[in-house]
Amino acid sequence: MQRITVVLPTYNEAENIVNTIRDILEQDIPGLDIIVADDASQDGTLQKVSEYSGGNERIRGYAHPPPRGLSPSVVDAFDLSDSDILCCMDADGQHRAEDLRKIVEKFNDGTVGMVVGSRYTKNGGFAEQWNFFRRLASRTATLMAQIFLKVPLKDPMSGFFAIRRSEYQKVRPFLDPAGFKIMLEIAWLLNLSNSGKITEVPIIFAMRRRGESKLSGKVIREYLKMLLACMLKKRAVKQAMR
């Protein structure tokens, strides 16, 4: 049986985290553990995790050390896990727990190295109608990733993904986790390595249960910085992977 660790990076998600954990456990996926990688929340997120888990070893809350950010949170938690499959999904309910099983089951194909939940493949989509500017920002970011990083994905921005630990270990030395788009960086590196196959499965992007979106001008700036950094180091990284 494959062991699976689902990482939930959090920042002030006390209102959502228990429902998200409960939804994941209700999928009854064998061999699954949960790590809540918290980014110095001020609202008691980790306390909620501790109260809900009641000592359940399958559920672990973790306050990751600096630097802050979603990407460092995810990478720190991945490094802590020794599971066969490492998964990342949002803690606010926008990544649906029922889509997790579809992602995990794709690894039954032994050639698959990484699985990405996609909103832009057939049967994927959105539970709510985004406004014009949010749709434009999403599509523009996707197009930039496809053009500049040559990532072979229809939805490199979804943030809902899983990777074999063996494939993660191949790209780990080249990761520079900063900002919010760790999935894109991992997919880019895995594609450069010509290693495990990357595939997509359709997901429905749900509405945030409670709280406010973390999307901001800072997120956009960090995304652009990441794109530039990847482009500048592409040749060196490719040579080092040989």
C-alpha positions as CSV (number, residue, x, y, z in Angstrom):
1,M,0.0,0.0,0.0
2,Q,1.3,3.4,-0.9
3,R,1.6,5.9,1.9
4,I,0.3,9.4,1.2
5,T,1.0,12.7,2.9
6,V,-1.4,15.6,2.2
7,V,0.2,19.0,3.1
8,L,-2.2,21.8,3.9
9,P,-0.2,25.1,4.0
10,T,-2.1,27.6,6.2
11,Y,-2.1,31.2,7.2
12,N,-5.0,32.3,9.4
13,E,-7.3,29.5,8.4
14,A,-8.8,28.7,11.8
15,E,-12.3,29.1,10.3
16,N,-11.7,26.5,7.6
17,I,-9.0,24.0,8.7
18,V,-11.2,21.6,10.7
19,N,-13.8,21.2,7.9
20,T,-11.0,20.7,5.3
21,I,-9.3,18.0,7.4
22,R,-12.7,16.3,8.1
23,D,-13.5,16.3,4.4
24,I,-10.2,14.7,3.5
25,L,-10.5,11.9,6.1
26,E,-14.1,11.2,4.9
27,Q,-12.6,10.1,1.5
28,D,-11.2,7.1,3.4
29,I,-8.0,6.9,1.3
30,P,-5.8,4.1,2.7
31,G,-2.4,5.1,4.0
32,L,-3.1,8.8,4.1
33,D,-1.7,11.3,6.7
34,I,-2.1,15.1,7.0
35,I,0.4,17.7,7.8
36,V,-0.9,21.2,8.5
37,A,2.2,23.5,7.7
38,D,1.3,26.7,9.4
39,D,2.9,30.1,8.5
40,A,2.8,31.9,11.8
41,S,-1.0,32.3,11.9
42,Q,-2.4,34.7,14.5
43,D,-5.9,33.2,14.7
44,G,-5.2,29.9,16.4
45,T,-5.1,27.7,13.4
46,L,-2.7,25.2,14.9
47,Q,-4.7,25.1,18.1
48,K,-7.8,24.1,16.1
49,V,-5.8,21.3,14.5
50,S,-4.5,20.1,17.9
51,E,-8.0,20.1,19.4
52,Y,-9.5,18.3,16.4
53,S,-6.8,15.7,16.1
54,G,-7.0,14.6,19.8
55,G,-3.7,12.9,19.5
56,N,-4.5,11.2,16.2
57,E,-1.1,10.4,14.7
58,R,-2.5,10.8,11.1
59,I,-3.0,14.5,11.7
60,R,0.0,16.7,12.5
61,G,0.2,20.4,13.0
62,Y,3.6,22.0,12.2
63,A,4.8,25.6,12.6
64,H,7.5,25.9,10.0
65,P,10.5,28.1,10.6
66,P,11.4,31.2,8.6
67,P,11.4,32.3,5.8
68,R,7.7,32.8,5.6
69,G,5.6,32.0,2.6
70,L,3.5,29.2,1.1
71,S,6.3,27.6,-0.9
72,P,8.7,27.3,2.1
73,S,5.8,25.8,4.1
74,V,5.1,23.1,1.5
75,V,8.8,22.2,1.0
76,D,9.5,22.0,4.7
77,A,6.5,19.7,5.2
78,F,7.5,17.5,2.1
79,D,11.0,17.2,3.6
80,L,9.5,16.0,6.9
81,S,7.5,13.3,5.3
82,D,8.8,9.9,4.2
83,S,5.5,8.9,2.4
84,D,5.6,7.5,-1.2
85,I,3.2,10.2,-2.5
86,L,3.4,13.9,-1.4
87,C,0.4,16.0,-2.1
88,C,-0.4,19.7,-1.6
89,M,-3.9,21.3,-1.5
90,D,-5.4,24.5,-0.2
91,A,-6.9,24.5,3.3
92,D,-9.7,27.0,2.5
93,G,-12.1,24.5,0.8
94,Q,-11.4,25.7,-2.8
95,H,-9.6,22.4,-3.5
96,R,-12.3,19.8,-3.0
97,A,-11.5,16.7,-1.0
98,E,-13.5,14.6,-3.5
99,D,-11.0,15.5,-6.2
100,L,-8.1,14.2,-4.1
101,R,-9.0,10.6,-4.7
102,K,-8.8,11.1,-8.5
103,I,-5.3,12.6,-8.1
104,V,-4.1,9.8,-5.9
105,E,-5.5,7.0,-8.1
106,K,-3.5,8.3,-11.1
107,F,-0.3,7.0,-9.4
108,N,-1.6,3.4,-10.1
109,D,0.1,4.0,-13.4
110,G,3.7,3.4,-12.5
111,T,4.9,5.8,-15.2
112,V,3.3,8.9,-13.6
113,G,5.6,11.1,-11.6
114,M,3.4,14.1,-10.9
115,V,-0.3,14.7,-11.0
116,V,-1.9,18.1,-11.3
117,G,-5.5,19.1,-10.6
118,S,-6.6,21.1,-13.6
119,R,-9.5,23.6,-13.9
120,Y,-8.9,23.9,-17.7
121,T,-9.2,20.3,-18.8
122,K,-12.4,18.6,-19.9
123,N,-14.8,18.3,-17.0
124,G,-12.8,20.7,-14.9
125,G,-14.0,24.2,-14.0
126,F,-15.2,26.6,-11.4
127,A,-18.0,26.5,-8.9
128,E,-18.3,30.3,-9.0
129,Q,-18.2,32.8,-11.8
130,W,-15.0,34.8,-11.5
131,N,-15.0,38.4,-12.5
132,F,-13.3,39.6,-15.7
133,F,-10.1,40.8,-14.0
134,R,-9.6,37.6,-12.0
135,R,-10.1,35.5,-15.1
136,L,-7.7,37.7,-17.1
137,A,-5.0,37.5,-14.4
138,S,-5.4,33.7,-14.2
139,R,-5.2,33.2,-17.9
140,T,-2.3,35.6,-18.3
141,A,-0.3,33.9,-15.6
142,T,-1.0,30.5,-17.2
143,L,0.1,31.7,-20.6
144,M,3.3,33.2,-19.2
145,A,4.2,29.9,-17.6
146,Q,3.5,28.0,-20.8
147,I,5.5,30.4,-23.0
148,F,8.5,31.2,-20.8
149,L,8.9,28.0,-18.8
150,K,7.6,25.6,-21.4
151,V,5.6,23.8,-18.7
152,P,3.4,21.1,-20.5
153,L,0.2,21.9,-18.4
154,K,-3.1,23.4,-19.2
155,D,-3.4,24.7,-15.6
156,P,0.1,25.3,-14.1
157,M,-1.4,27.7,-11.6
158,S,-4.0,25.5,-9.8
159,G,-1.8,24.7,-6.8
160,F,-3.5,21.3,-6.3
161,F,-0.9,18.5,-7.0
162,A,0.8,15.4,-5.9
163,I,4.3,14.0,-6.7
164,R,6.1,10.7,-6.1
165,R,8.7,11.2,-3.3
166,S,11.3,9.6,-5.6
167,E,10.7,12.3,-8.2
168,Y,10.5,15.1,-5.6
169,Q,14.0,14.0,-4.3
170,K,15.4,14.4,-7.8
171,V,14.3,18.1,-8.1
172,R,14.7,19.0,-4.4
173,P,18.3,20.2,-4.7
174,F,17.3,22.7,-7.4
175,L,14.2,24.2,-5.6
176,D,14.4,27.8,-4.5
177,P,11.1,27.9,-2.6
178,A,9.8,31.5,-2.3
179,G,6.4,33.0,-2.8
180,F,3.3,31.1,-3.6
181,K,3.8,29.0,-6.8
182,I,5.7,25.9,-5.6
183,M,3.7,23.6,-7.9
184,L,4.8,25.5,-11.0
185,E,8.5,25.4,-9.9
186,I,8.4,21.6,-9.2
187,A,6.6,20.9,-12.5
188,W,9.2,23.1,-14.4
189,L,12.1,21.2,-12.8
190,L,10.5,17.8,-13.4
191,N,10.0,18.7,-17.0
192,L,13.6,19.8,-17.4
193,S,14.8,16.5,-15.9
194,N,12.9,14.5,-18.5
195,S,12.0,12.2,-15.6
196,G,8.6,11.0,-14.4
197,K,5.5,11.8,-16.6
198,I,3.4,14.8,-15.6
199,T,-0.4,14.4,-16.1
200,E,-3.5,16.4,-15.3
201,V,-6.9,15.4,-13.9
202,P,-10.0,17.6,-13.9
203,I,-11.0,19.4,-10.7
204,I,-13.7,21.8,-9.8
205,F,-12.3,24.9,-8.1
206,A,-14.8,25.6,-5.3
207,M,-15.7,28.7,-3.4
208,R,-13.7,29.7,-0.3
209,R,-15.6,28.7,2.7
210,R,-14.8,31.6,5.0
211,G,-12.1,34.3,5.3
212,E,-10.4,36.4,2.7
213,S,-8.4,35.4,-0.4
214,K,-4.6,35.8,-0.1
215,L,-4.3,37.1,-3.7
216,S,-2.5,40.5,-3.7
217,G,-0.1,42.7,-5.5
218,K,2.7,41.0,-3.6
219,V,1.7,37.6,-4.9
220,I,1.8,38.9,-8.5
221,R,5.2,40.5,-8.0
222,E,6.6,37.3,-6.5
223,Y,5.2,35.3,-9.4
224,L,7.0,37.5,-11.9
225,K,10.2,37.3,-9.9
226,M,10.0,33.5,-9.9
227,L,9.5,33.4,-13.7
228,L,12.5,35.5,-14.2
229,A,14.7,33.5,-11.8
230,C,13.7,30.3,-13.5
231,M,14.5,31.6,-16.9
232,L,17.9,32.9,-15.8
233,K,19.0,29.7,-14.2
234,K,17.5,27.3,-16.7
235,R,20.8,26.4,-18.5
236,A,22.7,25.9,-15.3
237,V,20.0,23.7,-13.8
238,K,19.7,21.6,-16.9
239,Q,23.5,21.0,-17.0
240,A,23.5,20.1,-13.3
241,M,20.7,17.5,-13.8
242,R,22.7,15.5,-16.4
